[in-house]
Amino acid sequence: MLCYSSCDRVPLSRRKSLRKSLQEHGLHAELNGRTPDLSSKYSSGLQGAATEPLLNYMDNEYFGTIYIGTPPQEFSVVFDTGSANLWVPSVSCSSAACANHHKFNPHLSSTFQSSTEMVSISYGTGSMKGALGYDTVQVGSIAATNQGLVLSETESIFLYYSHFDGILGLGYPSLSVSGTTPVFDTMWNEGLISQDLFSVYLSRGNGSMITFGGIDESHYTGSLQWVPVTEQKFWQITISSIMLSGQVVACQDGCDAIVDTGTSVIAGHPEAIRGIQEAIGATPDVYGLYNVNCNEIRSLPDIIITIDGMDYPIPASAYINQFPGSCSSGFQSTSGPWILGDIFIREYFVVFDRSNNRVGFASAVKM
């Protein structure tokens, strides 16, 4: 599930490379013929863990750098808890969507192993198809060997406008297409991290991070509230209710929800979302967005999402997307389970605990 909101269409000539963006924010280390070890700079003293900085593009996409092959080839990827496969464009890709992204060349990697299997993966707004292969994948200081990955040969056109090259899925192995072991599972199976969990901190500004094998307490306040995973496929939990202005507007009898770093919005059942849009005065436009009067944001109520007896308020300043001259609702319809995307995760630091099959939430530190 990726990019449920409309992707921003920025011409290639105006796109800034991930390398340059990281340099501007002081986050990029030059390769100098080797893969940089980012753990000492970003681990905040965590032992047995590695933290990857994430770049925030307009609160719509969060992505970080990985390296594939020997010698390493650099790619920017979305770390997506709503899928379980790793894929990047390949030099064999014939789609226009691959033209403006880094492409992996397996012939330049001494550790690459090919296969004859073809894999297709679908997301909320598009799909890709490519060949399964195996190679070393480095995330921060962690190098997972013989990692399965898909090298795209065709991609949907929406990916042309993405500011990342590929997607690294962090869902359960049962979600993986073709049964390929997800990258996080390889990290744990190879003893590369000390705890079987990862945590995500998303910020509206700089400083967003994903930490593999640890929890950085500097990113949240209070204590973590743990919620059981109800189905070990997506990171699925149960929402008890959703309230607006003191009235239950959705999930009166509880509903399934997916905690999804790969979706920018909060998505839910069409009827409930329609009621929420009406309650906050959001009106549809020709592009499918729901516009809100920017001058009324301060007067709009919080959305209260109750999970396992704990209330998680989302203020209007978080669920309304604000751009120069326009504002739009961050709620969107979906036919499946509810999705708690980046709007929710920016408010609440999240720990994805595989060892205990649970998700932890705590109030995120605002930057």
N, C-alpha and C positions, 0 to 999 in steps of 0.2 A: 504494500500500500504506500504509494509515493505521490507527493505533490497533488493532493486533492484540490488545493486552491490553484488558480490559474498561474502558470509559470510565466515569469517575467521575460519578455522577449527582447533581449539586448543584443544588438549586432556584434558579430565577432570582432570588428575593429575597435569596439568600445569595451570589450571584455578584458578584465584584468586577470592575469594568470595567478594561480594559487601561490606559486613561488614568490611573485612580486608582492602579493597581498600579505603573505606571511612575513616577508622582509620588512614591509612597512609597519607591521605590528610587533616586530622584534621576535618573531617566532620561528624563523627559518634558519636552519644550519646548512651551509653549503656541503655538498656531498664530498668534494675533494677525493673522488675515487672510491668512496665507501658510503655505506648507509649511516646517517648520523644517529648517535645514541641520544635520544631526547629524554630518557628517564630521569637523569640527574637534574635536569632543568625544570621538569614539570611534575615530578612525583610527590612534591611537598613532604618529603621524608617518609613516604609509604614504603614499607619493606615488601619485597616480592610482588610489586605491582608496577605497572607502566601506564602512564597517562598520555593521551593524545590530545593536543589542542585542536579545537574546531573553529573554523571560520564561519561567521554568521553573514549570510547574504540576505539583507532586508527582512529578517525574521521569517524567511520563507524556506531557506535551505541552510543546513549546517553540514559542513563536510571537513574532512581532515586528509592528511597525506599518508599513503602507504607505499611500499616499494615491493616490486615483484621481480623475481629472477636473479640471476648471477651473471654479470654485475647487475645491480638493481635498476629497474625502470620505475619512474615516479608517476603516481596517479592520485587524483583527488577522489574521495569516495564519501557517500553518505553512509553513516553507520546506522543501519535500519533494523529496529527490533520487530518490524512487521514483515520481514522476509528472512530467509536463512542461507541464501547462496551469495557467493562473491562472483561478480563479473566486472570486466572492463572491456573497452573496445579493443579490437585486434587490427593488425595491419591488413587482414583479409576482409574487413568490413566494407560493404559496398553502399551503405546507407548514407544519406546526407548528414544524418545525426552524428556520425563518427568523424566528419570532416574537420570539426573544430575542437576535437578533444585529443588527449594523448592516446596513443594506440600501442598495445603491447606487441612486440616482435619476438615470437618464440625462438626464432633462429639466432637471436643475439644472447640467449640465456643458456648457459652450460648445464643448468639443473632442470630444465623444462622436460616434462614427459607428456607426450601426446596420447590421445585416445581416439577412437572412431565414433564415440557417442556424441550425438547432438542434443542440446537442451534448449527448451523454450520456457521463458519466465514471463508472467503477466503481472502488471501492477494496476493500481487504480486508474492511471491515466495513460497507460501504454504498455509496451512489451518489447522483449528482445529475444533473439535466437542466436545460438553460437555453439562452438565446439568445446567439450570438456577437456581440460588438461590439468597438469599437476606441476607445482613449482614452489619455491620458497617465497613466503609472504611475510614481510616485516611491517609491524605496526609499532611505532615508537622503538623501544629497545628489544621487542619480542620478535623473534624470527621463527615462524612456524614452517616446518619443512614438509615437503610432499603434500602441500595443501591443494585440494581440488578447487578449481576455478573455471568459470566459463568465459571464453573469449568470443565476444559478440561478432557476428557476421552481418546481422541485420538489426536495426533498431527503429522504434517508432519515432516520428518526426519531432514529438514533444521534447525528446532528449537533446535535440539540437540546441534548444534554448536553455538547457540546464547549465549550471556553473560548476558542475562536477563531472568527472569522467565515468564513474561507475558506482556500484552499490555493494556494500559489504553487509550481508544479512546477519543478524544476531538473534534470530528466533531459535526455537527448539529444533533438534535434528529431524523430527517428524515433519517439519514444514519444508525441509530441503527438497528441491526438485532433483530427481535422479538419485536420491540417497547420499549425496555428497556430504561429507562431514563439514559442518560450519567452522569458520575460522576460530571462534571462541572455544569450541569443543576441542579443536586441535591444540590450542594453547594449553588447555587444562590437561588433556591426555598426554602431552609431551612434558608435563611438569614445568611449564614456563611461567606459571603464576602460582601464588601461594594460597589464594582463595578462589573457590569456584563461583565467582560473582563478578559483575562489573557495574559501574555506576555512571550516571549521566548528569551533568550540570549544564544547562542552557541559559545563556544570558542575552539580554537585548543588545548589549554592547560587546566589548571584547571579553575574553576570559572563559569562554565555553570549553568544556573538557569532557572527555570520556576516559574513565579509569578502568583498566583491566586488572582484576585480582585484588582490588582494594577499595576503600571508601575514604575520600578526603573530607574530613569533618569541617574544614574551613569553608565548605560550599553550602552549608545549611545551618539552621538554628533549631533549637529544641531537640527532640528525640525522634528517631525513625519510628514510623507506625507500619507494622508489617501486615500484609494482606496475602492470603493464599492464592496461588495460581489455580484456576479451576479447570483448565485444559492445557496440557503440556504440548502445545503447538505454537500458537502465538503466546505472548505474555498476557494472557486473558485473566481478568478478575471479575468480581461482581460489584456493580454499583447498586446501592440500596435505594437511592432516590436522587432526583435533580429538582431543585427548588428555585423559584424566581419570585421575589416580592412576597415571600411567605407562603407561596402556593406550590404544590408539587406539579411540575410541568412534564415530567418524564420519569420512567422507571418506577412507577408507583409500587409495583410488586417485585422490584429488583430487575436488573438486566445485565447481560454480559457486556464487557468492555475490554478493548485491547489497548494496552499502553504502547504507543507507536511513535518512535523517534523519527520515522520516515514520513510522517504526515504532519503538515503544518497547522491544521485546523482541529477543532473538536467536531466530530461527525456523529450523527445519530439518525434514528428512524425519521423518515420524512414528515410524518404528521406532527411529531414532537418538535422537530426543528422548525417547521412552519409556524407553530405556536410561539416558539421562542423569538423568531424573526418578527412576528407581529408585535409581541410584547415589548421589544426594544425599538420598535419603529423602523425596522429595516425593510427597504423596498427593493425589488429586483430590477436590474438593468438589462440591457440587451446582451451583455457578456456573461450573464448568469451569476454575477455578484450581487450581494444585497447591500445597498448603500445605507449609511446612517448619517444623520446631521451631526457634523463634528462638534457643533456648539452644545449638543445635548449629552455628550459623553459623561460629563461630571454628574449628571442627574440620573443616569441609568443605574439600576440595581446590580448587585453582585449575583452571579450564578453560584448556587451552593450545590456542590456535588458531594453526596454522602457516601462514604465507602467504609464498610465494616464498623459503623457507629461513629465514624469521625467525619466532621464537616471540612470540606476543602473549598473555600470561597475563591471565586475567580472574578476580579473586579472588571468593570467595563474597560478600563485602560489596558487590560490584558486581552479581552476577547473582541475588542474593536481594533482592526488594522488601520493605522493612521498614516496617511501619505500627504504630501503637500497638496492642499486643495480638495482632498477627498478622504472619506472614511468608509470602511466596509466591515460587515459582520464577519467574525471568525468562526461561525457555525455553518455546517454544510450537511446535506443529507447523504445517507448511505443505506444500502439495503441489507447490510450485514450487522454484526455487533457494533455497539458504540465504539468510537475511537477517541482516546485521549491523546491528542497529538501535542505539537510543540507549544501551543497556547497553554496547555495544562502544565507541561514539563518546565516551562520557564518559571512558573510559580512554585513548583515543587520538585526539589532534588529527588532523583529516583535511583534506587538500588535494585538491580535484577539479580536475584540470588538463586542460582541453579542448584546449589547443594541442598537447599530447603524448599525449593519450588515456591518461592514467595517474592513479592515486590514490596520494597520499603519506600515510604514517602516522608519527606520533611520539608519545612518551609525553606525555599532557596534563598541564599544571600543575594540581595539585589546589588548589581554593579552599574 
